[in-house]
Amino acid sequence: MRCSGERSSAPQQIEDAIRRVRPRLLLTVQGDTSTTMLQPLAELGEICRRHDVLFYTDATGVAGR
């Protein structure tokens, strides 16, 4: 699933994609250095838990803040 880079995808869109594609892993970037966009991590984690999907977040852009 591609995002525009201007805003994060709605959790419902992500859950719909998980149902359709059935991935084993969801990867997100928290506080990307070019956009500083934050993701709804708690909600995404719950979605992944419900669908037995591993959840990985690259949070190096916000480390130490």
SEDRENGU-600727 format. One line per 4 residues: number of its first residue (from 1); their letters; for each residue x, y, z of C-alpha. Coordinates in steps of 0.5 Angstrom, whole numbers, plus 500, padded with zeros to 3 digits. Example, Ala and Ser with C-alpha at 12.3 -4.5 7.8 and 13.67 -1.06 7.14 Angstrom:
// residues 2
1	AS	525:491:516  527:498:514
***
This chain:
// residues 65
1	MRCS	500:500:500  503:507:498  502:513:502  502:520:499
5	GERS	507:523:504  503:528:506  499:525:511  498:518:514
9	SAPQ	493:513:512  487:512:516  487:506:520  481:503:517
13	QIED	484:503:510  490:499:513  486:494:516  482:493:510
17	AIRR	489:492:506  491:487:511  484:483:510  485:484:503
21	VRPR	493:482:502  494:478:508  501:480:510  505:477:515
25	LLLT	509:484:517  506:491:517  512:496:517  511:504:519
29	VQGD	516:510:520  515:514:526  517:521:525  520:520:518
33	TSTT	526:526:517  523:529:511  515:529:514  516:528:521
37	MLQP	509:525:520  507:521:526  503:514:526  497:512:530
41	LAEL	502:506:533  497:504:539  491:503:534  496:500:528
45	GEIC	498:495:533  491:493:535  490:492:528  496:487:527
49	RRHD	494:483:534  487:482:531  490:479:524  496:476:527
53	VLFY	501:481:523  508:482:526  508:490:527  515:493:526
57	TDAT	516:501:527  522:505:524  523:510:530  530:513:529
61	GVAG	527:519:527  524:521:534  529:517:538  531:521:544
65	R	526:526:543
***
